[in-house]
């Protein structure tokens, strides 16, 4: 009898806690899923913004798919669930717009970025600038120009500097810009071209030079709503958040150049 009484007493003590947890479980289960397609180079900044947004909007569950802009374009064309597309290049967004797959009036130029030359630790004494690449870079990494915007800008830069042909047979083509960074940082490539925003991840490689502004097309990250999205109101609300000053300040911490708010890009905290 004493054992049963103790069990009943403990159950009564736990009952309020169990009841208190029920609303939280229900809220999480009733979240509106909002699938977002975002370029790989946005991963750190968008992940930080996701935490802020979901805390403020517990009814929304952001499901973010990070990949190269070219891969994301193909997924959207094939009908993959998506509400918002954050591309690292205009080419991919243009292709979707021509097909009527984005909401044209929602399209905006969200961010800018800078292309930089990074050099592996073992080559930092020999490679100080682009002029040293032909003699000292035995391997050079860029994103695949056909599917990775950073690779397209990289090819434009090398062509402009008359380095494309001399380096062509030494190229290591990567599936996204983070892979380029990994090749150089690990020493598997002597040098490469990445966005300045990605250099926050460097461990041993270093920035040697910035690509001349006129050597490549302007680096613009466009954003837009997907035309066949199932939650247009919620998607539009999230896109407006990304254009806000608050979001711009977060992007700036990761060295992006916010184009929709008057925020000056700076160093991360």
PyMOL commands that set and color helices and strands:
alter all, ss='L'
color gray80, all
select helices_A, chain A and resi 2-29+40-56+69-77+90-98+104-106+121-123+130-136+149-160+164-170+177-185+196-201+213-215+232-242+245-253
alter helices_A, ss='H'
color red, helices_A
select strands_A, chain A and resi 32-39+60-67+84-86+108-112+115-119+140-143+171-174+191-195+206-210+220-225+257-258
alter strands_A, ss='S'
color yellow, strands_A
deselect
rebuild
show_as cartoon
